């Protein structure tokens, strides 16, 4: 437990950090919400939140920041971030660096950015505590929240904080290529004159079009394939009352949640033990995240139901003028009708008719065998390693570049084996 009445190892009142210009940043840690209430609220360049509970006094500020950020990330908004820190993060391993502006004339500060990160003790086989923007098992994006118009200031101050803390390397995974954060990061790195390396880049299915559902499919899918899917839909309808529905969780949210978890568990994920319902911590994360998103009006649900029973369900979350398709589940008893593909085809018109949604990120793996053939647009995703002023940083950048290439080759072979095994399991 951190006592704010005593100096903390990460708290500097003044002085200079090696290799940085000007006075060192003031850094104020907050271990839990009660400290905020007992002591005066922290007033520092960086406020370091050390637990899920410590986020509580800053929920309004973080929600306002999320609304003011050019690049959205629902996983770093309060609903998901607090749930993930409570249920998916190792105890005390994940911190959130709140980056504040210099004091204004009235003494107040503007929240410029929020950077959830973790210092890992080993990286690519080396015993070095590399900093990494936090990702967990359900992460599809790790773009920090940075205020529009202040992106460079937020990134600059976060990297200075990493310098002061002695981080030998900072890893930025899973952010949009060409987005506002990407552009600002490139500018700051050029300004700092320190090396960096791109360690990964891929594309995933994305939906953004002025065409309606039918016109979109006609433009991007072969006529023969469209006819086949229409035939499957009609055949499915012959076996009962078939319905496609769009809703926000409905009046019985907990009933919808139970149905979704049960449907996901009934398939191959349940057999392999990877379904949310099979893993208590992951289930608690999803239930908490979805529940808070439902309460905020940001949950988007799509169902295909046969005689009232769901056979395919999609849970998505709204953020930044778009939607993120988080989880899909379907009844494998109807696999011959391709209910998952039918749902994603129906989803096109449903998303496009929602005035709140200008685009949809599939959040899918690259080269996904189903969605890549239905949604034609692509979103580029990058990962970069950034040097600090640490004396080992330059060598680590060079090492990470070489080691990443070797690791990519090994993972490509492992993924090929994995997909062969998965295909066998799914059709067992």
C-alpha positions in Angstrom: 0.0 0.0 0.0 1.4 3.4 -1.0 1.2 6.1 1.6 1.2 9.5 -0.1 2.3 11.3 3.0 5.8 10.0 2.4 8.0 10.3 -0.7 7.6 7.5 -3.2 10.5 6.2 -5.3 8.8 7.6 -8.4 8.1 11.0 -7.0 10.4 13.9 -7.9 9.9 17.4 -6.6 12.6 18.9 -8.7 15.9 18.2 -10.4 16.8 16.9 -13.8 16.5 13.5 -15.3 19.4 12.2 -17.3 19.1 13.1 -21.0 16.0 15.2 -20.6 15.6 18.9 -20.8 14.2 21.1 -18.0 12.9 20.1 -14.6 12.0 16.5 -14.0 8.4 15.6 -14.0 6.5 15.4 -10.7 5.0 11.9 -10.4 2.3 11.1 -7.8 1.3 7.5 -7.2 -2.2 6.6 -6.0 -2.6 3.0 -4.7 -6.3 3.1 -4.1 -9.3 5.5 -4.1 -9.3 6.1 -0.3 -5.9 7.9 -0.5 -7.5 10.4 -2.8 -10.2 11.1 -0.3 -7.9 11.3 2.7 -5.2 13.4 1.3 -5.5 16.3 -1.1 -6.1 15.2 -4.7 -2.7 14.7 -6.4 -1.5 17.7 -8.5 1.4 16.5 -10.6 2.6 16.1 -14.1 1.9 12.4 -13.9 -0.6 10.7 -11.6 0.2 6.9 -11.4 -2.9 4.8 -10.7 -1.8 1.5 -9.3 -5.0 -0.5 -9.0 -8.5 -0.8 -10.5 -9.9 1.0 -7.4 -7.5 3.9 -7.9 -9.3 4.7 -11.1 -12.5 5.5 -9.3 -11.8 9.2 -8.5 -10.8 9.8 -12.1 -13.7 8.1 -13.9 -15.3 11.4 -15.0 -12.0 12.8 -16.2 -11.2 9.6 -18.1 -14.6 9.5 -19.7 -14.2 13.1 -20.8 -10.8 12.3 -22.2 -12.1 9.4 -24.2 -14.7 11.6 -25.7 -12.0 14.2 -26.6 -9.6 11.7 -28.2 -9.2 11.4 -31.9 -8.3 7.7 -31.9 -10.8 5.7 -29.9 -10.1 2.5 -27.8 -13.0 1.0 -25.9 -10.6 -1.2 -24.0 -8.9 1.8 -22.4 -12.2 3.5 -21.6 -13.3 3.2 -18.0 -15.8 0.4 -18.4 -13.3 -2.1 -19.8 -10.1 -0.8 -18.2 -11.3 -1.0 -14.7 -12.9 -4.4 -15.3 -9.7 -5.7 -16.9 -7.4 -4.4 -14.1 -9.7 -6.0 -11.5 -10.0 -9.4 -13.2 -7.3 -9.9 -15.8 -4.2 -8.1 -14.5 -1.7 -9.7 -12.1 -1.8 -8.0 -8.7 0.0 -4.7 -8.9 1.5 -5.4 -12.3 -0.5 -2.8 -14.4 -0.4 0.9 -13.8 -2.2 3.8 -15.6 -0.1 6.9 -16.1 -2.4 9.9 -16.3 -0.5 12.6 -18.2 -1.5 16.2 -17.2 -0.7 19.6 -18.7 1.3 22.2 -16.9 -0.8 24.2 -14.4 -3.0 26.9 -16.0 -3.4 30.4 -14.7 -6.0 29.2 -12.2 -3.8 26.3 -11.0 -5.9 23.6 -12.7 -4.5 21.1 -15.1 -5.9 19.5 -18.3 -5.8 15.7 -18.6 -3.8 15.1 -21.8 -3.5 11.3 -21.9 -4.0 8.0 -20.2 -1.3 5.3 -20.8 -2.0 1.9 -19.2 1.3 0.0 -19.1 3.1 -2.9 -17.6 6.9 -3.4 -16.9 7.8 -6.9 -17.9 10.8 -8.4 -16.2 11.9 -10.3 -19.3 11.7 -9.5 -22.9 12.8 -11.8 -25.8 14.8 -13.9 -23.4 16.6 -10.9 -21.7 16.2 -10.0 -18.1 15.2 -6.3 -18.8 12.2 -4.5 -17.4 10.8 -3.3 -20.8 7.7 -1.1 -20.6 4.7 -2.1 -22.7 1.3 -0.5 -23.2 -0.9 -3.1 -21.6 -2.5 -5.9 -23.5 -4.3 -8.9 -22.2 -5.9 -12.0 -23.6 -8.9 -10.1 -25.0 -7.0 -7.1 -26.3 -7.6 -6.1 -29.9 -6.2 -2.6 -29.5 -3.8 -0.8 -27.2 -3.9 2.8 -28.5 -3.5 5.1 -25.5 -6.2 7.8 -25.0 -4.7 11.1 -26.0 -6.5 14.4 -26.2 -7.1 15.7 -29.7 -4.8 18.7 -30.4 -2.5 17.6 -27.6 -1.3 14.3 -28.9 2.4 15.3 -29.1 2.4 16.9 -25.7 0.9 13.7 -24.1 3.3 11.3 -25.8 6.3 13.6 -25.1 5.5 13.7 -21.4 4.9 10.0 -21.2 8.2 9.2 -22.8 10.0 11.6 -20.5 8.3 9.8 -17.6 9.7 6.5 -18.9 13.1 8.1 -19.1 13.0 9.2 -15.5 11.8 5.8 -14.4 14.7 4.1 -16.0 12.8 2.1 -18.6 15.2 0.7 -21.2 12.6 0.4 -23.9 8.9 1.3 -24.5 6.7 -1.0 -26.6 3.6 0.4 -28.3 1.6 -2.6 -29.6 -1.7 -2.7 -31.5 -2.4 0.8 -32.6 -3.9 2.0 -35.9 -1.5 2.7 -38.7 -2.0 6.2 -40.0 -4.1 7.3 -37.1 -3.7 10.4 -35.1 -1.6 8.6 -32.4 0.6 7.1 -35.1 1.3 10.5 -36.7 2.0 12.2 -33.4 4.3 9.4 -32.2 6.3 9.6 -35.4 6.7 13.4 -34.9 7.8 13.0 -31.3 10.3 10.3 -32.1 11.8 12.5 -34.9 12.0 15.4 -32.4 13.7 13.2 -29.8 16.2 11.8 -32.3 16.1 8.4 -30.7 15.8 5.1 -32.7 12.7 3.0 -32.9 11.8 -0.1 -34.9 8.5 -1.5 -36.2 8.2 -5.0 -34.9 4.8 -6.0 -36.4 2.2 -4.8 -38.9 -0.9 -6.5 -40.2 -4.4 -5.7 -41.6 -7.8 -6.8 -40.4 -11.3 -6.7 -41.8 -13.0 -3.3 -41.5 -16.4 -2.0 -42.6 -16.8 1.6 -43.9 -19.0 2.3 -46.9 -21.8 4.4 -48.2 -23.5 1.4 -49.8 -26.4 -0.3 -48.0 -26.2 -4.0 -47.1 -27.4 -5.5 -50.4 -25.4 -3.1 -52.6 -22.3 -3.6 -50.5 -22.5 -7.4 -50.9 -23.2 -7.1 -54.6 -20.1 -4.9 -55.0 -17.7 -7.0 -53.0 -19.0 -10.6 -53.2 -19.3 -12.9 -56.2 -22.9 -13.5 -57.4 -22.5 -17.2 -57.0 -21.4 -16.8 -53.4 -24.3 -14.5 -52.6 -26.8 -16.9 -54.1 -25.4 -19.7 -51.9 -25.7 -17.7 -48.7 -29.3 -16.7 -49.7 -30.1 -20.3 -50.3 -28.7 -21.2 -46.8 -30.8 -18.5 -45.2 -33.9 -19.7 -46.9 -33.2 -23.4 -46.0 -32.7 -22.3 -42.4 -36.0 -20.5 -42.5 -37.8 -23.7 -43.6 -37.0 -25.4 -40.3 -38.8 -22.8 -38.2 -39.5 -19.1 -37.5 -36.2 -17.3 -38.5 -35.5 -13.8 -37.1 -32.6 -11.4 -37.3 -32.6 -8.7 -34.6 -30.6 -5.7 -33.6 -30.8 -4.4 -30.0 -28.8 -2.9 -27.1 -29.1 -5.8 -24.7 -32.9 -5.5 -24.4 -35.0 -5.1 -21.2 -33.5 -8.4 -19.9 -29.8 -7.7 -20.2 -28.8 -10.5 -17.8 -30.9 -13.0 -19.8 -29.1 -11.9 -23.0 -25.8 -12.2 -21.3 -26.6 -15.7 -20.0 -27.7 -16.8 -23.5 -24.5 -15.4 -25.1 -22.2 -17.1 -22.6 -24.0 -20.4 -23.0 -24.0 -20.3 -26.8 -20.3 -19.6 -26.9 -19.6 -22.4 -24.4 -21.7 -24.9 -26.4 -19.2 -24.9 -29.3 -15.5 -25.7 -29.9 -14.4 -23.0 -27.4 -16.2 -24.9 -24.7 -14.6 -28.2 -25.7 -11.2 -26.6 -25.6 -11.9 -24.8 -22.3 -11.3 -21.3 -23.8 -14.9 -20.1 -23.7 -15.6 -17.1 -21.4 -17.9 -19.2 -19.2 -15.1 -21.7 -18.6 -12.7 -19.1 -17.2 -14.0 -17.3 -14.1 -11.8 -14.3 -14.3 -12.5 -13.8 -18.0 -16.2 -14.2 -17.4 -16.2 -11.6 -14.7 -14.3 -9.2 -16.9 -16.8 -9.7 -19.8 -19.9 -9.5 -17.5 -18.6 -6.3 -15.8 -17.5 -4.7 -19.1 -20.7 -5.6 -20.9 -22.8 -4.5 -18.0 -21.3 -1.1 -17.7 -21.4 -0.6 -21.5 -25.0 -1.6 -21.5 -25.8 1.0 -18.8 -23.9 3.6 -20.8 -25.9 2.8 -24.0 -22.8 1.6 -25.8 -23.6 -2.1 -26.2 -24.6 -3.2 -29.7 -26.1 -6.7 -30.1 -27.1 -8.7 -33.2 -28.9 -12.1 -33.0 -30.2 -14.7 -35.4 -32.9 -16.7 -33.7 -34.7 -19.8 -34.8 -38.1 -20.3 -33.0 -36.9 -17.8 -30.4 -33.7 -19.6 -29.7 -30.4 -17.8 -30.5 -28.2 -19.7 -33.0 -25.8 -16.8 -33.7 -25.0 -13.8 -31.6 -22.6 -10.8 -31.9 -21.6 -8.4 -29.1 -20.0 -5.1 -30.1 -19.1 -2.0 -28.3 -19.5 1.6 -29.5 -16.6 4.1 -29.2 -15.4 7.2 -31.0 -18.1 7.2 -33.7 -17.6 3.6 -34.6 -18.2 0.1 -33.3 -15.8 -2.7 -32.3 -17.1 -6.3 -32.9 -15.8 -8.0 -29.7 -17.3 -11.5 -29.6 -19.3 -13.8 -31.9 -20.9 -17.1 -30.9 -23.0 -19.6 -32.9 -24.7 -22.9 -32.5 -22.6 -25.6 -34.2 -25.6 -27.8 -34.6 -26.5 -25.4 -37.5 -22.9 -25.2 -38.9 -24.0 -26.5 -42.3 -26.0 -23.2 -42.7 -22.9 -21.0 -41.8 -24.8 -19.0 -39.1 -21.7 -16.9 -38.2 -21.2 -15.8 -41.8 -24.9 -15.1 -42.3 -24.9 -13.0 -39.1 -21.9 -10.9 -40.3 -23.6 -10.4 -43.7 -26.8 -9.2 -42.0 -24.7 -7.1 -39.7 -23.6 -4.8 -42.6 -27.0 -3.2 -43.0 -27.7 -3.1 -39.3 -24.5 -1.2 -38.6 -25.0 1.1 -41.5 -28.5 2.0 -40.5 -27.3 3.1 -37.0 -26.6 6.9 -37.0 -24.0 6.5 -34.2 -21.8 4.2 -36.3 -19.6 5.5 -39.2 -17.4 2.4 -39.3 -16.9 -1.0 -37.7 -13.6 -2.7 -36.7 -13.9 -6.5 -36.9 -11.2 -6.9 -34.2 -10.4 -10.1 -36.1 -7.1 -11.8 -36.6 -5.4 -11.1 -39.9 -6.5 -13.3 -42.8 -9.6 -14.4 -41.0 -11.1 -17.2 -43.1 -14.7 -15.9 -42.7 -14.9 -12.1 -42.2 -12.2 -11.2 -44.7 -14.4 -12.5 -47.5 -17.4 -10.5 -46.3 -16.1 -7.1 -45.2 -13.9 -5.6 -47.9 -12.1 -2.7 -46.2 -9.0 -3.1 -44.1 -7.6 -1.4 -41.0 -3.8 -1.4 -40.6 -2.4 -2.2 -37.2 1.2 -1.5 -36.1 3.6 -2.3 -33.2 6.8 -0.3 -32.5 9.6 -0.4 -30.0 10.8 3.0 -28.9 14.2 3.8 -27.4 14.7 5.9 -24.2 17.8 7.6 -22.8 18.8 4.4 -21.1 22.3 3.4 -22.0 21.1 -0.1 -23.1 18.2 1.2 -25.2 20.0 1.4 -28.6 21.3 -2.1 -28.3 17.8 -3.4 -27.3 16.3 -1.7 -30.3 18.7 -3.5 -32.6 18.3 -6.8 -30.7 14.5 -6.6 -30.8 14.5 -6.1 -34.5 16.5 -9.2 -35.2 14.8 -11.3 -32.5 11.3 -10.3 -33.7 12.1 -11.5 -37.3 13.1 -14.9 -35.9 10.1 -15.1 -33.6 7.7 -14.2 -36.4 9.1 -17.1 -38.5 8.7 -19.5 -35.6 5.2 -18.3 -34.8 4.1 -18.6 -38.5 5.0 -22.3 -38.4 3.3 -22.7 -35.0 0.1 -21.0 -36.2 -0.1 -23.3 -39.2 0.0 -26.3 -36.9 -2.5 -24.7 -34.5 -5.0 -24.0 -37.3 -4.8 -27.6 -38.6 -5.5 -28.9 -35.0 -8.3 -26.4 -34.5 -9.9 -27.3 -37.7 -9.9 -31.0 -36.7 -11.3 -30.1 -33.2 -14.1 -27.9 -34.6 -15.2 -30.7 -36.9 -14.8 -33.5 -34.4 
